[in-house]
């Protein structure tokens, strides 16, 4: 099992950057592919991107491709979401999970003002 805790969300201006972290505890974190998701007010949760267990492969939704980067440090048991060129439409609660969505964090709020 994994326990996941997101952090790093805050209020930023459009165009700024922000890095979110997802700290994991539990066994065998390095064996799990991981993912980031987000849920904007009044909308369904959407997948943002994912990363393989080794970190060698990443995947992104079209809406964030070229602006967001996912990375991981298996020694520290952390997954990161680097968000650049933020837009007001990126405002959401951001969640991390394992790829198969068995384990979820509580989310961290990102608000982008125009």
C-alpha positions in Angstrom: 0.0 0.0 0.0 1.0 3.6 -0.5 0.1 6.7 1.5 0.4 9.9 -0.6 0.6 13.5 0.5 0.6 16.4 -1.9 2.1 19.8 -1.2 3.2 23.0 -2.8 -0.1 24.4 -4.0 -0.8 28.1 -3.6 -2.0 31.2 -5.3 0.1 32.4 -8.2 -0.2 34.9 -11.1 -0.7 33.8 -14.6 2.6 33.0 -16.3 4.3 32.0 -13.1 5.7 28.6 -12.3 5.0 26.2 -9.4 6.2 22.8 -8.3 4.0 20.3 -6.6 5.3 17.4 -4.6 3.7 14.1 -3.8 5.4 12.3 -0.9 4.8 8.6 -0.6 5.2 6.3 2.3 4.7 2.6 2.3 6.5 -0.2 0.6 7.8 -0.6 -2.9 7.1 2.9 -4.1 9.7 2.4 -6.8 7.5 -0.3 -8.4 4.6 2.0 -9.0 3.9 4.1 -12.0 2.4 7.3 -10.8 0.0 9.9 -12.1 -1.2 13.5 -11.4 -4.8 14.5 -11.8 -6.7 17.7 -11.2 -10.3 18.8 -10.5 -11.4 22.3 -11.2 -14.5 23.8 -9.6 -17.7 22.4 -11.1 -15.8 19.9 -13.3 -14.9 16.3 -13.3 -11.5 15.2 -12.2 -9.1 14.9 -15.2 -5.8 13.2 -15.7 -2.9 15.5 -16.1 -0.1 13.1 -16.7 1.9 10.1 -15.6 5.3 8.7 -15.1 6.7 5.2 -15.3 8.1 3.4 -12.3 11.7 4.2 -13.4 10.9 7.8 -14.4 12.1 7.1 -17.9 8.8 7.6 -19.6 6.3 10.4 -19.0 2.8 11.1 -20.5 0.8 14.3 -20.6 -2.6 15.5 -21.4 -2.8 17.8 -24.4 -3.9 20.7 -22.2 -0.6 20.7 -20.3 1.9 19.3 -22.8 4.9 21.5 -23.1 4.1 23.4 -19.9 4.1 20.7 -17.2 6.8 18.2 -16.4 6.5 15.1 -14.1 9.5 13.6 -12.5 10.3 11.4 -9.5 12.9 10.5 -7.0 12.6 6.9 -5.9 15.2 7.3 -3.2 13.2 10.1 -1.6 9.9 8.5 -2.6 8.6 11.7 -4.2 6.8 12.6 -7.4 7.0 16.1 -8.7 4.8 18.2 -11.0 6.6 21.2 -12.4 4.1 23.6 -13.8 5.3 26.5 -16.0 3.4 29.2 -17.8 0.4 28.7 -15.6 -3.0 29.9 -16.8 -6.2 30.7 -14.9 -7.7 27.5 -16.4 -5.1 25.5 -14.5 -6.8 26.5 -11.3 -7.8 23.2 -9.6 -7.1 20.8 -6.8 -4.2 18.7 -7.8 -4.0 15.0 -6.8 -1.4 12.3 -7.2 -2.2 8.6 -7.4 -0.6 5.5 -8.5 -1.3 4.8 -12.2 -4.0 2.3 -11.4 -5.7 4.8 -9.1 -5.8 2.5 -6.1 -4.1 5.1 -3.8 -4.8 8.8 -3.7 -3.5 11.8 -1.8 -5.8 14.4 -0.3 -5.0 17.0 -2.9 -3.4 20.5 -2.9 -5.1 23.7 -4.2 -3.5 25.6 -7.0 -5.1 28.9 -7.9 -3.9 31.0 -10.9 -5.0 34.6 -11.0 -5.2 36.6 -14.2 
